[in-house]
Amino acid sequence: MTTLKEIESKLTNLVTDNQSKIDSYQKKIETADKAIQDANKKLKNAEDTVNVDDYNKAKNAIWSADHAKELYTKTKNKVQNTPLISKAEYSSLLKEITEGADNEQEALNEKAIKLISDIRSLANESSGVTNKANKLMNVLQRKIYKEPEGRILKSDGGTTWSSDKEYRSKISVSGFYNAKVKGTSLSKLAGEEK
């Protein structure tokens, strides 16, 4: 099975080689442009001095450089626009990327499942702490302090309501688990019971 790293290396090499060819043809185009400029200067010089041999050499140099530039430009455009792989290779690589990514995701899921199981275990302990704190608060409120439930008559003749005191942690593992993890597909894979 091909890994994403191996595929990335292959694709990077293809892109790098292609860009190298494009850069090479671009340099040749620039060299041809320089040759055209130089030949035009020599042509102007030959016209000024009325030198037929230099004039013919300059014209030939311009002709050669123009045609070289044309060829290099066409070749560069072809290299830029021609696919680097066939349609079959393209389809095969898409499949390999998908399979490689699926394998890596599965490995990460296995690691996450272990962590989620640990978090669920801690969340259960956290719920136990909350339940114990609520039970102790109830004993304190109702059996030790002996506060009656429901409506209470105040000394000024008014009434107030007595509800059970509850422990509420600002941050808890059980709160995190219930809000962010419980019910997710990874939590179900980790053995979450319905």
C-alpha positions as CSV (number, residue, x, y, z in Angstrom):
1,M,0.0,0.0,0.0
2,T,1.4,3.4,-1.0
3,T,1.5,6.0,1.7
4,L,0.5,9.6,1.3
5,K,4.1,10.6,1.9
6,E,5.3,8.4,-1.0
7,I,2.6,9.8,-3.3
8,E,3.5,13.4,-2.3
9,S,7.1,12.7,-3.1
10,K,6.2,11.3,-6.6
11,L,3.9,14.2,-7.4
12,T,6.5,16.8,-6.1
13,N,9.1,15.2,-8.4
14,L,6.8,15.3,-11.4
15,V,6.0,19.0,-10.8
16,T,9.6,19.9,-10.1
17,D,10.9,18.1,-13.3
18,N,8.2,19.8,-15.4
19,Q,9.0,23.2,-13.9
20,S,12.7,22.6,-14.6
21,K,11.9,22.0,-18.3
22,I,9.7,25.1,-18.4
23,D,12.5,27.2,-16.8
24,S,15.0,25.8,-19.3
25,Y,12.9,26.8,-22.3
26,Q,12.3,30.2,-20.8
27,K,16.0,30.8,-20.5
28,K,16.4,29.7,-24.2
29,I,13.7,32.2,-25.2
30,E,15.5,35.0,-23.3
31,T,18.8,34.0,-25.0
32,A,17.0,34.2,-28.4
33,D,15.6,37.6,-27.5
34,K,19.1,38.8,-26.6
35,A,20.4,37.4,-29.9
36,I,17.6,39.2,-31.8
37,Q,18.5,42.5,-30.1
38,D,22.2,42.1,-30.8
39,A,21.5,41.1,-34.4
40,N,19.3,44.2,-34.9
41,K,22.1,46.4,-33.6
42,K,24.5,44.8,-36.1
43,L,21.9,45.2,-38.8
44,K,21.6,48.9,-38.0
45,N,25.4,49.2,-38.0
46,A,25.6,47.4,-41.4
47,E,23.0,49.7,-42.9
48,D,24.8,52.8,-41.6
49,T,28.2,51.6,-43.1
50,V,26.5,50.0,-46.1
51,N,28.3,46.7,-45.5
52,V,26.6,43.9,-47.4
53,D,28.4,41.0,-45.7
54,D,27.6,42.3,-42.2
55,Y,24.1,43.1,-43.3
56,N,23.5,39.5,-44.6
57,K,25.1,38.0,-41.4
58,A,22.8,40.2,-39.2
59,K,19.7,39.3,-41.3
60,N,20.5,35.6,-41.0
61,A,21.2,35.9,-37.3
62,I,17.8,37.7,-36.8
63,W,16.1,34.9,-38.9
64,S,17.7,32.2,-36.9
65,A,17.0,33.8,-33.5
66,D,13.4,34.5,-34.5
67,H,12.8,30.9,-35.5
68,A,14.7,29.6,-32.4
69,K,12.5,31.8,-30.2
70,E,9.4,30.5,-32.0
71,L,10.4,26.9,-31.5
72,Y,11.3,27.4,-27.8
73,T,8.0,29.2,-27.1
74,K,6.0,26.4,-28.8
75,T,7.9,23.8,-26.9
76,K,7.5,25.7,-23.6
77,N,3.8,26.0,-24.1
78,K,3.5,22.3,-24.9
79,V,5.4,21.4,-21.7
80,Q,3.2,23.8,-19.7
81,N,-0.1,22.4,-21.1
82,T,0.5,18.7,-21.6
83,P,-0.6,16.4,-18.8
84,L,2.4,14.8,-17.0
85,I,0.6,11.5,-16.6
86,S,-2.1,9.6,-18.5
87,K,-5.8,9.5,-17.6
88,A,-5.3,5.9,-16.3
89,E,-2.4,7.0,-14.1
90,Y,-4.4,9.9,-12.9
91,S,-7.3,7.7,-11.9
92,S,-4.9,5.2,-10.2
93,L,-3.3,7.9,-8.2
94,L,-6.6,9.3,-7.1
95,K,-7.5,5.8,-5.8
96,E,-4.1,5.4,-4.1
97,I,-4.5,8.8,-2.4
98,T,-8.0,7.8,-1.2
99,E,-6.8,4.5,0.1
100,G,-3.7,6.0,1.7
101,A,-5.8,8.7,3.5
102,D,-8.3,6.1,4.6
103,N,-5.5,4.0,6.1
104,E,-4.0,7.0,7.9
105,Q,-7.4,8.1,9.2
106,E,-8.1,4.6,10.5
107,A,-4.9,4.5,12.4
108,L,-5.7,7.9,13.9
109,N,-9.2,6.7,14.7
110,E,-7.8,3.8,16.6
111,K,-5.6,6.1,18.7
112,A,-8.7,8.4,19.3
113,I,-10.9,5.5,20.3
114,K,-8.4,4.6,23.1
115,L,-8.4,8.3,24.3
116,I,-12.2,8.5,24.1
117,S,-12.5,5.4,26.2
118,D,-10.2,6.9,28.8
119,I,-12.2,10.2,28.7
120,R,-15.5,8.3,29.1
121,S,-14.0,6.5,32.1
122,L,-12.9,9.8,33.6
123,A,-16.4,11.3,32.8
124,N,-18.0,8.5,34.7
125,E,-15.7,9.2,37.7
126,S,-16.5,12.9,37.3
127,S,-20.3,12.1,37.4
128,G,-19.7,10.1,40.5
129,V,-18.0,13.0,42.2
130,T,-21.0,15.3,41.3
131,N,-23.5,12.7,42.5
132,K,-21.6,12.3,45.8
133,A,-21.4,16.1,46.3
134,N,-25.2,16.4,45.6
135,K,-26.0,13.5,48.1
136,L,-23.8,15.2,50.8
137,M,-25.4,18.6,50.1
138,N,-28.8,17.0,50.5
139,V,-27.9,15.3,53.8
140,L,-26.4,18.6,55.0
141,Q,-29.5,20.7,53.9
142,R,-32.3,18.3,54.9
143,K,-31.0,16.1,57.7
144,I,-28.3,18.3,59.4
145,Y,-29.6,21.9,58.8
146,K,-33.1,20.5,58.7
147,E,-34.4,22.9,56.1
148,P,-37.9,21.9,55.0
149,E,-38.7,21.3,51.4
150,G,-40.9,23.5,49.3
151,R,-42.5,26.7,50.7
152,I,-41.1,28.1,53.9
153,L,-42.7,30.8,56.0
154,K,-40.3,33.6,56.9
155,S,-40.3,35.5,60.2
156,D,-41.7,38.6,58.6
157,G,-44.7,36.7,57.3
158,G,-43.5,36.3,53.7
159,T,-42.6,33.0,52.1
160,T,-39.7,31.7,50.3
161,W,-39.1,28.4,48.4
162,S,-36.6,25.8,49.4
163,S,-35.2,23.7,46.6
164,D,-32.5,21.1,46.8
165,K,-29.0,22.4,46.7
166,E,-26.9,21.1,43.8
167,Y,-23.2,21.0,43.1
168,R,-22.4,22.6,39.8
169,S,-18.8,22.4,38.6
170,K,-17.7,25.1,36.2
171,I,-15.5,22.7,34.4
172,S,-15.8,18.9,34.5
173,V,-14.8,15.9,32.4
174,S,-18.4,14.7,32.4
175,G,-19.6,18.0,31.1
176,F,-17.0,18.0,28.4
177,Y,-17.7,14.4,27.4
178,N,-21.5,15.0,27.3
179,A,-21.2,18.2,25.3
180,K,-18.4,17.3,22.9
181,V,-17.8,13.6,22.7
182,K,-21.0,11.6,23.6
183,G,-23.0,10.5,20.6
184,T,-20.2,11.1,18.0
185,S,-19.3,8.3,15.6
186,L,-15.9,7.9,17.3
187,S,-17.5,7.6,20.7
188,K,-19.8,4.9,19.3
189,L,-16.7,3.1,17.9
190,A,-15.1,3.3,21.3
191,G,-18.1,1.3,22.8
192,E,-20.4,4.0,24.0
193,E,-23.6,2.5,25.2
194,K,-27.0,3.9,24.1
